[in-house]
Amino acid sequence: MPQNLTDIIGYCAAFLTTIAFAPQAYQSWKTRNLDGISLTMYSLFTTGVALWFFYGLLIHSMPIIFANTITLFLSSSIMYLKIKQVLKRKHISFTLK
């Protein structure tokens, strides 16, 4: 397959998988309701995205670097909100006891 076509497919895949994540990030920031979000899942997912990003750097793949830079930002922002929510609930729970 020609390299140019390979890059086009890579960028299309990167765009679609990254943009698919944007509504969740937007909804989380907008409502601050993360009750249905698993901290364990987002921790594993964000770690995986970070590894994909570093892998992209190692193999010099711009589609992988591009997609995972944006997805890492989005997933990290959701994870930040979730951690903040968990800590707040633990603090409230602790003070009520």
Chimera marker file (.cmm) of the C-alpha trace (Angstrom):
<marker_set name="trace">
<marker id="1" x="0.000" y="0.000" z="0.000" r="1" g="1" b="0" radius="0.5"/>
<marker id="2" x="1.434" y="3.423" z="-0.854" r="1" g="1" b="0" radius="0.5"/>
<marker id="3" x="2.666" y="5.363" z="2.167" r="1" g="1" b="0" radius="0.5"/>
<marker id="4" x="0.387" y="8.303" z="1.375" r="1" g="1" b="0" radius="0.5"/>
<marker id="5" x="-2.711" y="6.046" z="1.442" r="1" g="1" b="0" radius="0.5"/>
<marker id="6" x="-1.476" y="4.488" z="4.685" r="1" g="1" b="0" radius="0.5"/>
<marker id="7" x="-1.211" y="7.932" z="6.275" r="1" g="1" b="0" radius="0.5"/>
<marker id="8" x="-4.659" y="8.922" z="4.998" r="1" g="1" b="0" radius="0.5"/>
<marker id="9" x="-6.181" y="5.796" z="6.542" r="1" g="1" b="0" radius="0.5"/>
<marker id="10" x="-4.260" y="6.458" z="9.766" r="1" g="1" b="0" radius="0.5"/>
<marker id="11" x="-5.435" y="10.061" z="9.987" r="1" g="1" b="0" radius="0.5"/>
<marker id="12" x="-9.048" y="9.062" z="9.258" r="1" g="1" b="0" radius="0.5"/>
<marker id="13" x="-8.927" y="6.425" z="11.989" r="1" g="1" b="0" radius="0.5"/>
<marker id="14" x="-7.268" y="8.900" z="14.354" r="1" g="1" b="0" radius="0.5"/>
<marker id="15" x="-9.871" y="11.545" z="13.645" r="1" g="1" b="0" radius="0.5"/>
<marker id="16" x="-12.854" y="9.227" z="14.090" r="1" g="1" b="0" radius="0.5"/>
<marker id="17" x="-11.680" y="7.559" z="17.295" r="1" g="1" b="0" radius="0.5"/>
<marker id="18" x="-10.631" y="10.881" z="18.818" r="1" g="1" b="0" radius="0.5"/>
<marker id="19" x="-13.762" y="12.799" z="17.860" r="1" g="1" b="0" radius="0.5"/>
<marker id="20" x="-15.889" y="9.944" z="19.213" r="1" g="1" b="0" radius="0.5"/>
<marker id="21" x="-14.430" y="10.698" z="22.638" r="1" g="1" b="0" radius="0.5"/>
<marker id="22" x="-15.206" y="14.429" z="22.560" r="1" g="1" b="0" radius="0.5"/>
<marker id="23" x="-18.938" y="14.243" z="23.481" r="1" g="1" b="0" radius="0.5"/>
<marker id="24" x="-18.138" y="12.349" z="26.704" r="1" g="1" b="0" radius="0.5"/>
<marker id="25" x="-15.512" y="14.907" z="27.670" r="1" g="1" b="0" radius="0.5"/>
<marker id="26" x="-17.846" y="17.794" z="26.871" r="1" g="1" b="0" radius="0.5"/>
<marker id="27" x="-20.756" y="16.256" z="28.797" r="1" g="1" b="0" radius="0.5"/>
<marker id="28" x="-18.529" y="15.529" z="31.788" r="1" g="1" b="0" radius="0.5"/>
<marker id="29" x="-17.203" y="19.099" z="31.925" r="1" g="1" b="0" radius="0.5"/>
<marker id="30" x="-20.621" y="20.604" z="31.343" r="1" g="1" b="0" radius="0.5"/>
<marker id="31" x="-22.605" y="18.612" z="33.933" r="1" g="1" b="0" radius="0.5"/>
<marker id="32" x="-19.834" y="17.530" z="36.311" r="1" g="1" b="0" radius="0.5"/>
<marker id="33" x="-21.865" y="14.315" z="36.649" r="1" g="1" b="0" radius="0.5"/>
<marker id="34" x="-19.481" y="11.387" z="36.493" r="1" g="1" b="0" radius="0.5"/>
<marker id="35" x="-21.548" y="8.846" z="38.411" r="1" g="1" b="0" radius="0.5"/>
<marker id="36" x="-21.518" y="6.411" z="35.481" r="1" g="1" b="0" radius="0.5"/>
<marker id="37" x="-17.769" y="6.760" z="34.948" r="1" g="1" b="0" radius="0.5"/>
<marker id="38" x="-15.449" y="4.123" z="36.395" r="1" g="1" b="0" radius="0.5"/>
<marker id="39" x="-12.224" y="5.526" z="37.826" r="1" g="1" b="0" radius="0.5"/>
<marker id="40" x="-10.503" y="2.164" z="37.317" r="1" g="1" b="0" radius="0.5"/>
<marker id="41" x="-11.530" y="2.051" z="33.660" r="1" g="1" b="0" radius="0.5"/>
<marker id="42" x="-10.427" y="5.631" z="32.985" r="1" g="1" b="0" radius="0.5"/>
<marker id="43" x="-7.117" y="5.061" z="34.783" r="1" g="1" b="0" radius="0.5"/>
<marker id="44" x="-6.395" y="2.018" z="32.629" r="1" g="1" b="0" radius="0.5"/>
<marker id="45" x="-7.643" y="3.720" z="29.470" r="1" g="1" b="0" radius="0.5"/>
<marker id="46" x="-5.604" y="6.886" z="30.050" r="1" g="1" b="0" radius="0.5"/>
<marker id="47" x="-2.483" y="4.836" z="30.770" r="1" g="1" b="0" radius="0.5"/>
<marker id="48" x="-3.064" y="2.896" z="27.552" r="1" g="1" b="0" radius="0.5"/>
<marker id="49" x="-3.508" y="6.101" z="25.558" r="1" g="1" b="0" radius="0.5"/>
<marker id="50" x="-0.280" y="7.486" z="27.044" r="1" g="1" b="0" radius="0.5"/>
<marker id="51" x="1.532" y="4.304" z="25.984" r="1" g="1" b="0" radius="0.5"/>
<marker id="52" x="0.066" y="4.587" z="22.461" r="1" g="1" b="0" radius="0.5"/>
<marker id="53" x="1.321" y="8.181" z="22.355" r="1" g="1" b="0" radius="0.5"/>
<marker id="54" x="4.856" y="7.130" z="23.340" r="1" g="1" b="0" radius="0.5"/>
<marker id="55" x="4.698" y="4.245" z="20.872" r="1" g="1" b="0" radius="0.5"/>
<marker id="56" x="3.786" y="6.752" z="18.148" r="1" g="1" b="0" radius="0.5"/>
<marker id="57" x="6.810" y="8.826" z="19.104" r="1" g="1" b="0" radius="0.5"/>
<marker id="58" x="9.079" y="5.793" z="18.971" r="1" g="1" b="0" radius="0.5"/>
<marker id="59" x="7.935" y="4.755" z="15.502" r="1" g="1" b="0" radius="0.5"/>
<marker id="60" x="7.513" y="8.354" z="14.260" r="1" g="1" b="0" radius="0.5"/>
<marker id="61" x="3.847" y="7.877" z="13.327" r="1" g="1" b="0" radius="0.5"/>
<marker id="62" x="2.095" y="11.218" z="13.129" r="1" g="1" b="0" radius="0.5"/>
<marker id="63" x="-1.456" y="9.746" z="13.015" r="1" g="1" b="0" radius="0.5"/>
<marker id="64" x="-0.806" y="7.831" z="16.250" r="1" g="1" b="0" radius="0.5"/>
<marker id="65" x="0.860" y="10.832" z="17.891" r="1" g="1" b="0" radius="0.5"/>
<marker id="66" x="-1.905" y="13.198" z="16.741" r="1" g="1" b="0" radius="0.5"/>
<marker id="67" x="-4.818" y="11.038" z="17.876" r="1" g="1" b="0" radius="0.5"/>
<marker id="68" x="-3.349" y="10.063" z="21.196" r="1" g="1" b="0" radius="0.5"/>
<marker id="69" x="-2.240" y="13.576" z="22.130" r="1" g="1" b="0" radius="0.5"/>
<marker id="70" x="-5.821" y="14.790" z="21.845" r="1" g="1" b="0" radius="0.5"/>
<marker id="71" x="-7.358" y="11.664" z="23.391" r="1" g="1" b="0" radius="0.5"/>
<marker id="72" x="-4.862" y="11.806" z="26.265" r="1" g="1" b="0" radius="0.5"/>
<marker id="73" x="-5.925" y="15.382" z="26.990" r="1" g="1" b="0" radius="0.5"/>
<marker id="74" x="-9.631" y="14.473" z="26.861" r="1" g="1" b="0" radius="0.5"/>
<marker id="75" x="-9.358" y="11.302" z="28.940" r="1" g="1" b="0" radius="0.5"/>
<marker id="76" x="-7.085" y="13.001" z="31.475" r="1" g="1" b="0" radius="0.5"/>
<marker id="77" x="-9.608" y="15.799" z="31.916" r="1" g="1" b="0" radius="0.5"/>
<marker id="78" x="-12.406" y="13.298" z="32.587" r="1" g="1" b="0" radius="0.5"/>
<marker id="79" x="-10.173" y="11.340" z="34.967" r="1" g="1" b="0" radius="0.5"/>
<marker id="80" x="-9.278" y="14.571" z="36.800" r="1" g="1" b="0" radius="0.5"/>
<marker id="81" x="-12.969" y="15.358" z="37.300" r="1" g="1" b="0" radius="0.5"/>
<marker id="82" x="-13.668" y="11.800" z="38.458" r="1" g="1" b="0" radius="0.5"/>
<marker id="83" x="-10.802" y="11.850" z="40.979" r="1" g="1" b="0" radius="0.5"/>
<marker id="84" x="-12.024" y="15.208" z="42.258" r="1" g="1" b="0" radius="0.5"/>
<marker id="85" x="-15.549" y="13.777" z="42.640" r="1" g="1" b="0" radius="0.5"/>
<marker id="86" x="-14.316" y="10.652" z="44.459" r="1" g="1" b="0" radius="0.5"/>
<marker id="87" x="-12.175" y="12.691" z="46.857" r="1" g="1" b="0" radius="0.5"/>
<marker id="88" x="-15.022" y="15.090" z="47.544" r="1" g="1" b="0" radius="0.5"/>
<marker id="89" x="-17.393" y="12.212" z="48.348" r="1" g="1" b="0" radius="0.5"/>
<marker id="90" x="-14.828" y="10.543" z="50.572" r="1" g="1" b="0" radius="0.5"/>
<marker id="91" x="-14.287" y="13.830" z="52.416" r="1" g="1" b="0" radius="0.5"/>
<marker id="92" x="-18.043" y="14.289" z="52.896" r="1" g="1" b="0" radius="0.5"/>
<marker id="93" x="-18.412" y="10.661" z="53.952" r="1" g="1" b="0" radius="0.5"/>
<marker id="94" x="-15.507" y="11.019" z="56.396" r="1" g="1" b="0" radius="0.5"/>
<marker id="95" x="-16.898" y="14.179" z="57.970" r="1" g="1" b="0" radius="0.5"/>
<marker id="96" x="-20.383" y="12.656" z="58.397" r="1" g="1" b="0" radius="0.5"/>
<marker id="97" x="-19.077" y="9.676" z="60.391" r="1" g="1" b="0" radius="0.5"/>
<link id1="1" id2="2" r="1" g="1" b="0" radius="0.2"/>
<link id1="2" id2="3" r="1" g="1" b="0" radius="0.2"/>
<link id1="3" id2="4" r="1" g="1" b="0" radius="0.2"/>
<link id1="4" id2="5" r="1" g="1" b="0" radius="0.2"/>
<link id1="5" id2="6" r="1" g="1" b="0" radius="0.2"/>
<link id1="6" id2="7" r="1" g="1" b="0" radius="0.2"/>
<link id1="7" id2="8" r="1" g="1" b="0" radius="0.2"/>
<link id1="8" id2="9" r="1" g="1" b="0" radius="0.2"/>
<link id1="9" id2="10" r="1" g="1" b="0" radius="0.2"/>
<link id1="10" id2="11" r="1" g="1" b="0" radius="0.2"/>
<link id1="11" id2="12" r="1" g="1" b="0" radius="0.2"/>
<link id1="12" id2="13" r="1" g="1" b="0" radius="0.2"/>
<link id1="13" id2="14" r="1" g="1" b="0" radius="0.2"/>
<link id1="14" id2="15" r="1" g="1" b="0" radius="0.2"/>
<link id1="15" id2="16" r="1" g="1" b="0" radius="0.2"/>
<link id1="16" id2="17" r="1" g="1" b="0" radius="0.2"/>
<link id1="17" id2="18" r="1" g="1" b="0" radius="0.2"/>
<link id1="18" id2="19" r="1" g="1" b="0" radius="0.2"/>
<link id1="19" id2="20" r="1" g="1" b="0" radius="0.2"/>
<link id1="20" id2="21" r="1" g="1" b="0" radius="0.2"/>
<link id1="21" id2="22" r="1" g="1" b="0" radius="0.2"/>
<link id1="22" id2="23" r="1" g="1" b="0" radius="0.2"/>
<link id1="23" id2="24" r="1" g="1" b="0" radius="0.2"/>
<link id1="24" id2="25" r="1" g="1" b="0" radius="0.2"/>
<link id1="25" id2="26" r="1" g="1" b="0" radius="0.2"/>
<link id1="26" id2="27" r="1" g="1" b="0" radius="0.2"/>
<link id1="27" id2="28" r="1" g="1" b="0" radius="0.2"/>
<link id1="28" id2="29" r="1" g="1" b="0" radius="0.2"/>
<link id1="29" id2="30" r="1" g="1" b="0" radius="0.2"/>
<link id1="30" id2="31" r="1" g="1" b="0" radius="0.2"/>
<link id1="31" id2="32" r="1" g="1" b="0" radius="0.2"/>
<link id1="32" id2="33" r="1" g="1" b="0" radius="0.2"/>
<link id1="33" id2="34" r="1" g="1" b="0" radius="0.2"/>
<link id1="34" id2="35" r="1" g="1" b="0" radius="0.2"/>
<link id1="35" id2="36" r="1" g="1" b="0" radius="0.2"/>
<link id1="36" id2="37" r="1" g="1" b="0" radius="0.2"/>
<link id1="37" id2="38" r="1" g="1" b="0" radius="0.2"/>
<link id1="38" id2="39" r="1" g="1" b="0" radius="0.2"/>
<link id1="39" id2="40" r="1" g="1" b="0" radius="0.2"/>
<link id1="40" id2="41" r="1" g="1" b="0" radius="0.2"/>
<link id1="41" id2="42" r="1" g="1" b="0" radius="0.2"/>
<link id1="42" id2="43" r="1" g="1" b="0" radius="0.2"/>
<link id1="43" id2="44" r="1" g="1" b="0" radius="0.2"/>
<link id1="44" id2="45" r="1" g="1" b="0" radius="0.2"/>
<link id1="45" id2="46" r="1" g="1" b="0" radius="0.2"/>
<link id1="46" id2="47" r="1" g="1" b="0" radius="0.2"/>
<link id1="47" id2="48" r="1" g="1" b="0" radius="0.2"/>
<link id1="48" id2="49" r="1" g="1" b="0" radius="0.2"/>
<link id1="49" id2="50" r="1" g="1" b="0" radius="0.2"/>
<link id1="50" id2="51" r="1" g="1" b="0" radius="0.2"/>
<link id1="51" id2="52" r="1" g="1" b="0" radius="0.2"/>
<link id1="52" id2="53" r="1" g="1" b="0" radius="0.2"/>
<link id1="53" id2="54" r="1" g="1" b="0" radius="0.2"/>
<link id1="54" id2="55" r="1" g="1" b="0" radius="0.2"/>
<link id1="55" id2="56" r="1" g="1" b="0" radius="0.2"/>
<link id1="56" id2="57" r="1" g="1" b="0" radius="0.2"/>
<link id1="57" id2="58" r="1" g="1" b="0" radius="0.2"/>
<link id1="58" id2="59" r="1" g="1" b="0" radius="0.2"/>
<link id1="59" id2="60" r="1" g="1" b="0" radius="0.2"/>
<link id1="60" id2="61" r="1" g="1" b="0" radius="0.2"/>
<link id1="61" id2="62" r="1" g="1" b="0" radius="0.2"/>
<link id1="62" id2="63" r="1" g="1" b="0" radius="0.2"/>
<link id1="63" id2="64" r="1" g="1" b="0" radius="0.2"/>
<link id1="64" id2="65" r="1" g="1" b="0" radius="0.2"/>
<link id1="65" id2="66" r="1" g="1" b="0" radius="0.2"/>
<link id1="66" id2="67" r="1" g="1" b="0" radius="0.2"/>
<link id1="67" id2="68" r="1" g="1" b="0" radius="0.2"/>
<link id1="68" id2="69" r="1" g="1" b="0" radius="0.2"/>
<link id1="69" id2="70" r="1" g="1" b="0" radius="0.2"/>
<link id1="70" id2="71" r="1" g="1" b="0" radius="0.2"/>
<link id1="71" id2="72" r="1" g="1" b="0" radius="0.2"/>
<link id1="72" id2="73" r="1" g="1" b="0" radius="0.2"/>
<link id1="73" id2="74" r="1" g="1" b="0" radius="0.2"/>
<link id1="74" id2="75" r="1" g="1" b="0" radius="0.2"/>
<link id1="75" id2="76" r="1" g="1" b="0" radius="0.2"/>
<link id1="76" id2="77" r="1" g="1" b="0" radius="0.2"/>
<link id1="77" id2="78" r="1" g="1" b="0" radius="0.2"/>
<link id1="78" id2="79" r="1" g="1" b="0" radius="0.2"/>
<link id1="79" id2="80" r="1" g="1" b="0" radius="0.2"/>
<link id1="80" id2="81" r="1" g="1" b="0" radius="0.2"/>
<link id1="81" id2="82" r="1" g="1" b="0" radius="0.2"/>
<link id1="82" id2="83" r="1" g="1" b="0" radius="0.2"/>
<link id1="83" id2="84" r="1" g="1" b="0" radius="0.2"/>
<link id1="84" id2="85" r="1" g="1" b="0" radius="0.2"/>
<link id1="85" id2="86" r="1" g="1" b="0" radius="0.2"/>
<link id1="86" id2="87" r="1" g="1" b="0" radius="0.2"/>
<link id1="87" id2="88" r="1" g="1" b="0" radius="0.2"/>
<link id1="88" id2="89" r="1" g="1" b="0" radius="0.2"/>
<link id1="89" id2="90" r="1" g="1" b="0" radius="0.2"/>
<link id1="90" id2="91" r="1" g="1" b="0" radius="0.2"/>
<link id1="91" id2="92" r="1" g="1" b="0" radius="0.2"/>
<link id1="92" id2="93" r="1" g="1" b="0" radius="0.2"/>
<link id1="93" id2="94" r="1" g="1" b="0" radius="0.2"/>
<link id1="94" id2="95" r="1" g="1" b="0" radius="0.2"/>
<link id1="95" id2="96" r="1" g="1" b="0" radius="0.2"/>
<link id1="96" id2="97" r="1" g="1" b="0" radius="0.2"/>
</marker_set>
